[in-house]
Amino acid sequence: MRAVFGVLGLLIALAIVAVLAKKQLGALNTPTPAGVTALPAGATPQQQSQQIQKQIGQTVESTLQQARPMPDDK
């Protein structure tokens, strides 16, 4: 009886992990946000890498240009 509960517990834990993994993998298939250009299909890995680096650099620059909100002094 104890072994049955042990196996049942393992199956429940496995089912929970499988559901969470499925949700995480489903989140990877999100569409690209606006402002991110799609990479050309025939691009070499070097060109793809350079395009990604350029996009990240532009994102960082635009983030740095935004004003930070000042905290309210109490």
C-alpha positions as CSV (number, residue, x, y, z in Angstrom):
1,M,0.0,0.0,0.0
2,R,2.9,2.3,0.8
3,A,4.5,1.6,-2.6
4,V,1.3,2.4,-4.4
5,F,1.1,5.9,-2.7
6,G,4.7,6.5,-3.5
7,V,4.2,5.7,-7.2
8,L,1.0,7.7,-7.3
9,G,2.8,10.7,-5.8
10,L,5.6,10.4,-8.4
11,L,3.0,10.3,-11.2
12,I,1.3,13.4,-9.8
13,A,4.6,15.2,-9.6
14,L,5.5,14.2,-13.1
15,A,2.1,15.4,-14.4
16,I,2.6,18.8,-12.7
17,V,6.1,19.2,-14.2
18,A,4.8,18.2,-17.6
19,V,2.0,20.8,-17.5
20,L,4.5,23.5,-16.4
21,A,7.0,22.6,-19.1
22,K,4.2,22.7,-21.7
23,K,3.2,26.2,-20.6
24,Q,6.8,27.4,-20.7
25,L,7.4,26.0,-24.2
26,G,4.2,27.6,-25.4
27,A,5.4,31.0,-24.1
28,L,8.4,30.7,-26.5
29,N,6.1,30.9,-29.5
30,T,5.0,34.5,-28.9
31,P,5.0,36.9,-31.8
32,T,7.8,39.4,-32.2
33,P,7.0,42.8,-30.5
34,A,6.5,45.9,-32.6
35,G,9.7,47.5,-33.6
36,V,11.7,44.3,-33.9
37,T,12.4,43.4,-37.5
38,A,12.4,39.9,-38.6
39,L,15.7,38.4,-39.6
40,P,16.1,37.5,-43.3
41,A,15.6,33.9,-44.1
42,G,18.8,33.5,-46.1
43,A,21.0,35.4,-43.7
44,T,24.2,33.8,-42.4
45,P,24.6,33.2,-38.7
46,Q,27.1,36.1,-38.6
47,Q,24.6,38.5,-40.2
48,Q,21.8,37.2,-37.8
49,S,24.2,37.8,-34.9
50,Q,25.0,41.3,-36.0
51,Q,21.3,42.1,-36.6
52,I,20.5,40.9,-33.1
53,Q,23.3,42.9,-31.6
54,K,22.2,46.0,-33.4
55,Q,18.6,45.5,-32.1
56,I,19.8,45.1,-28.6
57,G,22.0,48.2,-28.8
58,Q,19.1,50.2,-30.1
59,T,16.8,48.9,-27.3
60,V,19.4,49.8,-24.7
61,E,20.0,53.3,-26.1
62,S,16.2,54.0,-26.1
63,T,15.9,52.7,-22.6
64,L,18.8,54.9,-21.4
65,Q,17.2,58.0,-23.0
66,Q,14.0,57.6,-21.0
67,A,13.7,59.7,-17.9
68,R,13.6,57.9,-14.6
69,P,10.8,58.7,-12.3
70,M,11.8,60.5,-9.2
71,P,10.7,59.1,-5.8
72,D,8.4,61.2,-3.7
73,D,10.2,62.4,-0.5
74,K,8.0,62.0,2.5
